[in-house]
Amino acid sequence: MNMKSVEMQIALPRTSEAGRIQQEQQQRPLIDQSILAGQNMKASELERKKSQAMEQSAHNKAVKREGNAAADQEQEQAEAEEKQGEREKEQAAEHPFKGRHIDLSL
């Protein structure tokens, strides 16, 4: 295989490009692996922060419930009294013309 000098001028710069491309292809899995590792670290950090926030909010709700237990009971009693009042109003309202007995005689 004989190559002319003009062909050599084109072939030699291309070999360095081919070497660079081959090296990039060999390093690509390592680069991808490091990118994925970084993404996993960020995701795990976010999950850890989320779980801490959830625990803190659950703890705050529990403390709030314990502190306001008396206020909650008073509010529940007030609501129960309102419901009882509404029931009494519903039962007290009777139709003025309708009777209570049905006459079935023929």
C-alpha positions as MATLAB code, in Angstrom:
seq = 'MNMKSVEMQIALPRTSEAGRIQQEQQQRPLIDQSILAGQNMKASELERKKSQAMEQSAHNKAVKREGNAAADQEQEQAEAEEKQGEREKEQAAEHPFKGRHIDLSL';
ca = [
       0.000    0.000    0.000;
       1.733    3.055   -1.253;
       0.636    6.446    0.009;
       1.396    9.646   -1.726;
       2.642   12.673    0.187;
      -0.692   14.453   -0.258;
      -2.539   11.516    1.281;
      -0.103   11.498    4.202;
      -0.846   15.157    4.862;
      -4.524   14.256    5.354;
      -3.987   10.954    7.206;
      -1.593   12.120    9.937;
      -3.817   14.830   11.498;
      -6.736   12.400   11.412;
      -4.832    9.844   13.480;
      -4.482   12.286   16.364;
      -8.230   13.010   16.154;
      -8.952    9.286   16.166;
      -6.727    8.815   19.212;
      -8.530   11.599   21.076;
     -11.939   10.169   20.175;
     -10.873    6.683   21.257;
      -9.602    8.009   24.588;
     -12.891    9.859   25.174;
     -14.828    6.669   24.439;
     -12.731    4.744   26.923;
     -13.202    7.398   29.615;
     -16.960    7.833   28.966;
     -18.126    5.053   31.371;
     -16.006    6.494   34.182;
     -17.362    9.989   33.586;
     -20.941    8.690   33.450;
     -20.391    6.740   36.640;
     -19.098    9.799   38.479;
     -22.048   11.904   37.253;
     -24.511    9.251   38.456;
     -22.754    9.034   41.806;
     -23.075   12.798   42.229;
     -26.772   12.687   41.353;
     -27.348    9.860   43.829;
     -25.603   11.819   46.566;
     -27.811   14.855   45.906;
     -30.965   12.728   45.857;
     -30.080   10.978   49.115;
     -29.313   14.334   50.746;
     -32.718   15.678   49.663;
     -34.467   12.561   50.987;
     -32.634   12.872   54.299;
     -33.660   16.514   54.637;
     -37.262   15.642   53.750;
     -37.469   12.933   56.378;
     -36.035   15.270   59.016;
     -38.582   17.938   58.100;
     -41.405   15.394   58.318;
     -40.230   14.213   61.734;
     -40.003   17.777   62.995;
     -43.479   18.665   61.732;
     -44.926   15.489   63.283;
     -43.204   16.337   66.564;
     -44.540   19.911   66.427;
     -48.072   18.636   65.821;
     -47.809   16.257   68.772;
     -46.591   19.047   71.053;
     -49.324   21.342   69.792;
     -51.963   18.681   70.446;
     -50.751   18.119   73.986;
     -50.612   21.836   74.715;
     -54.040   22.587   73.305;
     -55.876   19.529   74.613;
     -58.039   21.608   76.979;
     -58.861   24.132   74.272;
     -59.753   21.315   71.889;
     -62.096   19.755   74.452;
     -63.854   23.081   74.980;
     -64.237   23.512   71.232;
     -65.625   19.981   70.874;
     -68.140   20.663   73.652;
     -69.258   23.871   71.947;
     -69.710   22.020   68.652;
     -71.660   19.245   70.388;
     -73.956   21.819   72.028;
     -74.563   23.477   68.649;
     -75.451   20.129   67.079;
     -77.775   19.334   69.982;
     -79.475   22.719   69.559;
     -79.968   22.079   65.850;
     -81.488   18.655   66.564;
     -83.922   20.165   69.057;
     -84.971   22.774   66.503;
     -85.542   20.066   63.900;
     -87.657   17.966   66.281;
     -89.689   20.925   67.573;
     -90.875   21.930   64.110;
     -94.130   20.039   63.404;
     -96.574   20.626   60.637;
     -99.517   22.680   61.907;
    -102.275   20.949   59.879;
    -101.194   17.339   59.829;
    -102.329   15.048   62.605;
    -100.591   12.142   64.241;
    -103.223    9.467   63.725;
    -104.398    7.817   60.526;
    -108.094    6.848   60.187;
    -108.386    3.700   58.138;
    -112.139    3.037   58.623;
    -114.203    2.229   55.536;
];
